[in-house]
Amino acid sequence: MLPIGKTTKQGKRGILERLDAGEIVIGDGGFVFALEKRGYVKAGPWTPEATVEHPEAVRQLHREFLRAGSNVLQTFTFYASEDKLENRGNYVAEKLSCQKVNEAACDIAKEVANEGDALVAGGVSQTPSYLSCKDKAEVKAVFRKQLDVFMKKNVDFLIAEYFEHVEEAVWAVEVLKESGKPVAATMCIGPEGDMHGVTPGQCAVQLVKAGASIVGVNCHFDSDTCLETVRLMKEGLQAAKLKAHLMSQPLAFHTPDCGKQGFIDLPEFPFGLEPRIVTRWDIQKYARKAYDLGIRYIGGCCGFEPYHIRAIAEEMAPHRGFLPEASEKHGSWGESLSMHTKPWVRARARKEYWENLKPASGRPYCPSMSKPDGWGVTKGARELMQQKEATSEQQLKELFQKQKF
């Protein structure tokens, strides 16, 4: 195994080599939401069996993100831990196996990454075992099963992402560090901190002390909220005199009305979020703000489509010295509209127009904000306990009675 920071791919530099040199690394977008809309992922479990059942769909999405400018492709292993693949009636662990799902995800990501200058990151995420109060050794054993596959497939680096509790994120980082490869860690928290009240600054400190070289946030909140959270992480690291690269992969939805648990508390989650989708111009502004904050690993999570990633790459093009391949069919700030038939559309071929546009929703009877559910359920709650059996009718009735419209 080569030292940390040295890529295992001949001719390609590792993630830390790139970041240490001050380069901008562009992540990819959201797989579970994109593939759910395309008919390859089931909402609810959100598990990635498509890597085995529909590899062509996963491969195509990777390829579109690569073309849009991503130079890191994450393996589609979100929620691919064995306990998640067998939770609440899920058939994947028994019929396909955790190993096959993770191996297929690595193979697909590596195949596409080799088509460009992209690195492959193997990813783990929070587990039902932790939420069910399993002990540290049991939770670490769950992460280690995925790590065994990542080592066998020789991914370039590792990411512990989507953690609501820093304690579990630290356990994940400790396991991933056993590989000798660089480790990134992102939490799905906002400025209030994790679900146990640990501040973003303290979360960052704990992750770096555990061995993470890159820290930040992903998912659950929009870009403004995520950037504020990363700013607090940065301050925490500075106060502790610790150094790490910063990373941000927010939602592609506007969520100013979120509670502490983010967009999963919004009544529109997950099937009514479309009116909240951010524009490509919103993402260019996000990329600029992230860069100005000192973040050099800039990507996206749920809701991010390839055109959103292209917007990051286009905004960062002056710093990187090139545009992504997908920009061949996209004029900067709408300049290709100069070719439109209608004169009033041609008049929109300029940055000033799109930068200042306030898009209408077209829904005159809908509010601009929602009231989050905010049940306050987290680790140890009865409703979160892991079970192999499908959710029963009685369990659903109890939840229906608790829910308010």
Solvent accessible surface area in square Angstrom, and as a share of the most:
residue,aa,sasa,rsa
1,M,152,0.68
2,L,95,0.47
3,P,93,0.58
4,I,79,0.40
5,G,10,0.10
6,K,114,0.48
7,T,21,0.12
8,T,47,0.27
9,K,28,0.12
10,Q,189,0.84
11,G,82,0.79
12,K,31,0.13
13,R,98,0.36
14,G,5,0.05
15,I,1,0.01
16,L,21,0.10
17,E,54,0.24
18,R,5,0.02
19,L,5,0.02
20,D,102,0.53
21,A,72,0.56
22,G,47,0.45
23,E,64,0.29
24,I,11,0.06
25,V,1,0.00
26,I,0,0.00
27,G,1,0.01
28,D,4,0.02
29,G,8,0.07
30,G,4,0.04
31,F,17,0.07
32,V,9,0.05
33,F,12,0.05
34,A,3,0.03
35,L,0,0.00
36,E,46,0.21
37,K,101,0.43
38,R,106,0.39
39,G,61,0.59
40,Y,72,0.27
41,V,11,0.07
42,K,132,0.56
43,A,23,0.18
44,G,51,0.49
45,P,39,0.24
46,W,25,0.09
47,T,1,0.01
48,P,0,0.00
49,E,14,0.06
50,A,0,0.00
51,T,2,0.01
52,V,52,0.30
53,E,71,0.32
54,H,69,0.31
55,P,43,0.27
56,E,93,0.42
57,A,12,0.09
58,V,0,0.00
59,R,61,0.22
60,Q,88,0.39
61,L,3,0.02
62,H,0,0.00
63,R,84,0.31
64,E,53,0.24
65,F,0,0.00
66,L,30,0.15
67,R,87,0.32
68,A,2,0.01
69,G,10,0.09
70,S,3,0.02
71,N,19,0.10
72,V,0,0.00
73,L,0,0.00
74,Q,19,0.08
75,T,6,0.04
76,F,6,0.02
77,T,1,0.00
78,F,35,0.15
79,Y,28,0.11
80,A,1,0.01
81,S,3,0.02
82,E,57,0.26
83,D,8,0.04
84,K,28,0.12
85,L,0,0.00
86,E,44,0.20
87,N,24,0.12
88,R,76,0.28
89,G,43,0.41
90,N,25,0.13
91,Y,84,0.32
92,V,0,0.00
93,A,17,0.14
94,E,159,0.71
95,K,152,0.64
96,L,33,0.16
97,S,36,0.23
98,C,11,0.06
99,Q,96,0.43
100,K,122,0.52
101,V,0,0.00
102,N,0,0.00
103,E,30,0.13
104,A,21,0.17
105,A,0,0.00
106,C,0,0.00
107,D,69,0.36
108,I,7,0.03
109,A,0,0.00
110,K,51,0.22
111,E,78,0.35
112,V,0,0.00
113,A,0,0.00
114,N,98,0.50
115,E,93,0.42
116,G,27,0.26
117,D,81,0.42
118,A,0,0.00
119,L,1,0.00
120,V,0,0.00
121,A,0,0.00
122,G,0,0.00
123,G,4,0.04
124,V,0,0.00
125,S,4,0.03
126,Q,10,0.04
127,T,1,0.00
128,P,9,0.06
129,S,5,0.03
130,Y,0,0.00
131,L,22,0.11
132,S,16,0.10
133,C,69,0.41
134,K,79,0.33
135,D,81,0.42
136,K,89,0.38
137,A,71,0.55
138,E,82,0.37
139,V,0,0.00
140,K,33,0.14
141,A,47,0.37
142,V,19,0.11
143,F,0,0.00
144,R,84,0.30
145,K,103,0.44
146,Q,2,0.01
147,L,7,0.03
148,D,88,0.46
149,V,9,0.05
150,F,0,0.00
151,M,62,0.28
152,K,132,0.56
153,K,44,0.19
154,N,63,0.32
155,V,0,0.00
156,D,14,0.07
157,F,0,0.00
158,L,0,0.00
159,I,0,0.00
160,A,0,0.00
161,E,16,0.07
162,Y,17,0.07
163,F,0,0.00
164,E,11,0.05
165,H,0,0.00
166,V,4,0.03
167,E,71,0.32
168,E,0,0.00
169,A,1,0.00
170,V,23,0.13
171,W,27,0.09
172,A,0,0.00
173,V,0,0.00
174,E,54,0.24
175,V,0,0.00
176,L,0,0.00
177,K,59,0.25
178,E,102,0.46
179,S,4,0.03
180,G,26,0.25
181,K,10,0.04
182,P,10,0.06
183,V,0,0.00
184,A,0,0.00
185,A,0,0.00
186,T,1,0.00
187,M,0,0.00
188,C,3,0.02
189,I,4,0.02
190,G,4,0.03
191,P,54,0.34
192,E,116,0.52
193,G,1,0.01
194,D,1,0.01
195,M,34,0.15
196,H,98,0.44
197,G,45,0.44
198,V,38,0.22
199,T,71,0.42
200,P,5,0.03
201,G,9,0.09
202,Q,94,0.42
203,C,0,0.00
204,A,0,0.00
205,V,8,0.05
206,Q,66,0.30
207,L,0,0.00
208,V,23,0.13
209,K,146,0.62
210,A,21,0.16
211,G,20,0.20
212,A,4,0.03
213,S,30,0.20
214,I,0,0.00
215,V,0,0.00
216,G,0,0.00
217,V,1,0.00
218,N,1,0.00
219,C,4,0.02
220,H,1,0.00
221,F,9,0.04
222,D,12,0.06
223,S,20,0.13
224,D,87,0.45
225,T,29,0.17
226,C,1,0.00
227,L,14,0.07
228,E,62,0.28
229,T,0,0.00
230,V,0,0.00
231,R,85,0.31
232,L,45,0.22
233,M,0,0.00
234,K,60,0.25
235,E,82,0.37
236,G,15,0.15
237,L,7,0.03
238,Q,114,0.51
239,A,86,0.66
240,A,43,0.33
241,K,182,0.77
242,L,48,0.24
243,K,191,0.81
244,A,27,0.21
245,H,46,0.21
246,L,12,0.06
247,M,0,0.00
248,S,0,0.00
249,Q,4,0.02
250,P,0,0.00
251,L,1,0.01
252,A,0,0.00
253,F,2,0.01
254,H,82,0.37
255,T,2,0.01
256,P,88,0.55
257,D,20,0.10
258,C,27,0.16
259,G,25,0.24
260,K,64,0.27
261,Q,28,0.12
262,G,0,0.00
263,F,4,0.02
264,I,58,0.29
265,D,17,0.09
266,L,3,0.02
267,P,80,0.50
268,E,47,0.21
269,F,53,0.22
270,P,32,0.20
271,F,143,0.60
272,G,30,0.29
273,L,2,0.01
274,E,84,0.38
275,P,70,0.44
276,R,26,0.09
277,I,60,0.30
278,V,10,0.05
279,T,44,0.26
280,R,74,0.27
281,W,24,0.08
282,D,42,0.22
283,I,2,0.01
284,Q,6,0.03
285,K,77,0.33
286,Y,4,0.02
287,A,0,0.00
288,R,70,0.26
289,K,103,0.44
290,A,0,0.00
291,Y,47,0.18
292,D,104,0.54
293,L,37,0.18
294,G,31,0.30
295,I,0,0.00
296,R,56,0.20
297,Y,0,0.00
298,I,0,0.00
299,G,0,0.00
300,G,3,0.03
301,C,20,0.12
302,C,10,0.06
303,G,11,0.11
304,F,0,0.00
305,E,36,0.16
306,P,19,0.12
307,Y,69,0.26
308,H,1,0.00
309,I,0,0.00
310,R,29,0.11
311,A,3,0.02
312,I,0,0.00
313,A,0,0.00
314,E,20,0.09
315,E,28,0.13
316,M,0,0.00
317,A,14,0.10
318,P,109,0.68
319,H,83,0.37
320,R,40,0.15
321,G,67,0.65
322,F,113,0.47
323,L,105,0.52
324,P,10,0.06
325,E,101,0.46
326,A,12,0.09
327,S,16,0.10
328,E,131,0.59
329,K,170,0.72
330,H,30,0.13
331,G,10,0.10
332,S,64,0.41
333,W,28,0.10
334,G,8,0.07
335,E,100,0.45
336,S,55,0.35
337,L,47,0.23
338,S,67,0.43
339,M,170,0.76
340,H,75,0.34
341,T,111,0.64
342,K,92,0.39
343,P,75,0.47
344,W,149,0.52
345,V,19,0.11
346,R,100,0.37
347,A,58,0.45
348,R,78,0.29
349,A,26,0.20
350,R,126,0.46
351,K,88,0.37
352,E,99,0.45
353,Y,62,0.24
354,W,51,0.18
355,E,63,0.28
356,N,104,0.53
357,L,75,0.37
358,K,180,0.76
359,P,87,0.55
360,A,98,0.76
361,S,77,0.49
362,G,70,0.67
363,R,124,0.45
364,P,115,0.72
365,Y,208,0.79
366,C,73,0.44
367,P,108,0.68
368,S,108,0.69
369,M,103,0.46
370,S,25,0.16
371,K,174,0.74
372,P,36,0.23
373,D,67,0.35
374,G,52,0.50
375,W,89,0.31
376,G,65,0.63
377,V,25,0.14
378,T,31,0.18
379,K,54,0.23
380,G,33,0.31
381,A,26,0.20
382,R,169,0.62
383,E,56,0.25
384,L,58,0.29
385,M,68,0.30
386,Q,40,0.18
387,Q,38,0.17
388,K,129,0.55
389,E,118,0.53
390,A,65,0.51
391,T,44,0.25
392,S,49,0.31
393,E,126,0.57
394,Q,109,0.48
395,Q,61,0.27
396,L,59,0.29
397,K,110,0.47
398,E,66,0.30
399,L,58,0.29
400,F,129,0.54
401,Q,154,0.68
402,K,90,0.38
403,Q,82,0.36
404,K,179,0.76
405,F,237,0.99
